[in-house]
Amino acid sequence: MILLNGESFAVQPGETLAAVLERLGVSPHARGVAVAVDGEVVPRACWELFALAEDARVEVLTAMQGG
Amino acid sequence: MMQAMSETTGTPSTLAGNGAAPAEDQITIAGRSMRSRLLLGTGGFPSLELLSAAITAAGSELVTVALRRIDPGARGSLVDVCSQAGVELLPNTAGCYTARDAVLTAKLAREAFETNWVKLEVIGDEDTLLPDAPELLRAAEELVDEGFVVLPYTSDDPVLARRLQDVGCAAVMPLGSPIGSGMGIRNPYNIALIREAVEVPVVLDAGVGTASDAALAMELGCDAVMAASAIARAQDPVRMARAMRAAVQAGRLARGAGRIPRRLYATASTPDEGLPDFGPS
């Protein structure tokens, strides 16, 4: 299990960030999306190889209207 | 005389033109020149269609966006709307209460939007949303060191504004009054002092409620005005966007024109010479 945007989310052992994002419907080329894992930015170029550890805290963020 | 009247009342385009200021009056922040001196916040618009129309009406070239958890059901086309409008994105760090969170949010925004510009907000209090000065300065310094173009949302404190400039901020964005309060500029003297205290552009941020607030900011010497709620939450946002645009231009012109000094007593605008003498009454 990981914590994905504040909610528990089941992942396969060794599942990559890119795979989880794809399950969310986020393509590797999605514009305006950024990811932090355990409080660190994971650059887009690393999504494909980034294996998620148990209990990883993942934040997937995008543009929202704001002043 | 009638002719002159119609010329001075004129059409709105007499004042607004096509929104284009003369090239020499562009505002330049960190090497980027813009004709528009009105920055637009995207928050609070009831729909993206209305936002898009307001961007056009405001003539803004730089708009703020926030970064929030993705909603797979409603993946926004906010970025698309902004890119179709031809405006640059200025990501903010709204909602951050610590330098650490603001720095991380700025880095995520850089990753998401491919811009190293950030409107830095570090909030100290959820009721007033006033800036947390020590955290703000710390975050600004760190982000400048990381190569960001930092535009900090700051108090109307000239000393803090200078400190922010000294650590390398590209502009300062002092508040007129609390975010979304519509209270206008509560301390115009401080805004004028900030204009004197720093050389970087001063962008009045927060508190603008209506067009006259924006005009006053420009008359006080601000280089630009940022408006969000005042436009987005107006009953007719597009019309208010147009009003803000005209107000910023009017205030800028008035600042350049040099206003008359305030005096306690009247000064006749009509000369006494040639005054007729009608005899005793």
Chai-1 contact restraints between the chains, C-beta under 6 A:
chainA,res_idxA,chainB,res_idxB,connection_type,confidence,min_distance_angstrom,max_distance_angstrom,comment,restraint_id
A,N5,B,R69,contact,1.0,0.0,6.0,A-B,restraint_1
A,L24,B,P72,contact,1.0,0.0,6.0,A-B,restraint_2
A,G25,B,P72,contact,1.0,0.0,6.0,A-B,restraint_3
A,R31,B,V79,contact,1.0,0.0,6.0,A-B,restraint_4
A,G32,B,V79,contact,1.0,0.0,6.0,A-B,restraint_5
A,G32,B,A112,contact,1.0,0.0,6.0,A-B,restraint_6
A,V33,B,A112,contact,1.0,0.0,6.0,A-B,restraint_7
A,A34,B,L108,contact,1.0,0.0,6.0,A-B,restraint_8
A,A34,B,E111,contact,1.0,0.0,6.0,A-B,restraint_9
A,A34,B,A112,contact,1.0,0.0,6.0,A-B,restraint_10
A,A36,B,L108,contact,1.0,0.0,6.0,A-B,restraint_11
A,V41,B,K107,contact,1.0,0.0,6.0,A-B,restraint_12
A,V41,B,L108,contact,1.0,0.0,6.0,A-B,restraint_13
A,V41,B,E111,contact,1.0,0.0,6.0,A-B,restraint_14
A,V60,B,I70,contact,1.0,0.0,6.0,A-B,restraint_15
A,L61,B,L67,contact,1.0,0.0,6.0,A-B,restraint_16
A,L61,B,L108,contact,1.0,0.0,6.0,A-B,restraint_17
A,T62,B,I70,contact,1.0,0.0,6.0,A-B,restraint_18
A,A63,B,V65,contact,1.0,0.0,6.0,A-B,restraint_19
A,A63,B,L78,contact,1.0,0.0,6.0,A-B,restraint_20
A,A63,B,V79,contact,1.0,0.0,6.0,A-B,restraint_21
A,M64,B,A66,contact,1.0,0.0,6.0,A-B,restraint_22
A,M64,B,R68,contact,1.0,0.0,6.0,A-B,restraint_23
A,Q65,B,T42,contact,1.0,0.0,6.0,A-B,restraint_24
A,Q65,B,G43,contact,1.0,0.0,6.0,A-B,restraint_25
A,G66,B,G43,contact,1.0,0.0,6.0,A-B,restraint_26
A,G66,B,A66,contact,1.0,0.0,6.0,A-B,restraint_27
A,G66,B,N92,contact,1.0,0.0,6.0,A-B,restraint_28
A,G66,B,A94,contact,1.0,0.0,6.0,A-B,restraint_29
A,G67,B,G41,contact,1.0,0.0,6.0,A-B,restraint_30
A,G67,B,G43,contact,1.0,0.0,6.0,A-B,restraint_31
A,G67,B,T64,contact,1.0,0.0,6.0,A-B,restraint_32
A,G67,B,A228,contact,1.0,0.0,6.0,A-B,restraint_33
